[in-house]
Amino acid sequence: EPEVTQTPSHQVTQMGQEVILRCVPISNHLYFYWYRQILGQKVEFLVSFYNNEISEKSEIFDDQFSVERPDGSNFTLKIRSTKLEDSAMYFCASRRGGDYGYTFGSGTRLTVV
Amino acid sequence: AQSVTQLGSHVSVSEGALVLLRCNYSSSVPPYLFWYVQYPNQGLQLLLKYTSAATLVKGINGFEAEFKKSETSFHLTKPSAHMSDAAEYFCAVRTSGGSYIPTFGRGTSLIVHP
C-alpha cells in the first residue's frame, strides 16, 4: 500500500537553528499538509498546500515557518529559527482529492534544546 | 467553528473486555467524523469515518462507532479488546462543505492488560 514517508524520524537541534523536515507524499496525491502534536496535546493543523501554493494555514504557521515542494516529489517544512516550544511531533499528510481521506506519515519528532 | 472533545486521556481495559472511547463534537453544520489510530512509531491510520450515510459505521480491526446527533457524540467501540489494540486513538471532525481540514482531539491512549 502506498505510504507517506517522512525523514528523519527524530531530529535534535539547538535553539535558533534552522531545520528542514522532509516528506515524500503519495505520488498521485494533490493536496499536502503539515500537522504537529506537542507532547500530550492535540494534533494541530499547520498548513495545507495545493497547486504549488499554500491554500490554508493556521495561526501557528507564522513567518518562522515555510513550506516548499521543490522537485515534484518532496514536500518540506522549514522552521527558520527554532524555539524550545517548537519541540513536537510533526506529521505530513497527503490526500488525493475529492472526499478521499488523508494518508499520514509516521512523523518526525523534533526536539529543540 | 468545529471542535472535538475526547474524554479521558487514558483508557485501560483487560484483554477480551469491551472498549469504549468517547468523542463529543461541536459543529455548526452537519459534520464528517473520523477516528484515527496511531500505533507506536507509526503515522495516523484511518479507522473509520462517518459522512452522513448510516449512523453506525464499521471500521477496520473490529471497531465501530455510532453517530448520535442528539448527543453530539461519535464514540468508538469494540466488543473484545486484543493486546494489539493498544495505541493512541484520535477523533476528528470537519464540516461537510468547504475546508477539508479536520480538527483533531487530544487523543486517548488505550492500554490493554493481559
Interface residues (C-beta under 8 A of the other chain):
Chain A: V4 Q6 S9 Y31 Y33 Y35 Q37 G40 Q41 K42 V43 E44 F45 S48 E56 F91 A93 R95 D99 G101 Y102 T103 F104 G105 S106 G107
Chain B: S9 F34 Y36 N41 Q42 G43 L44 Q45 L46 K49 T51 F90 A92 S99 Y100 I101 P102 T103 F104 G105 R106 G107
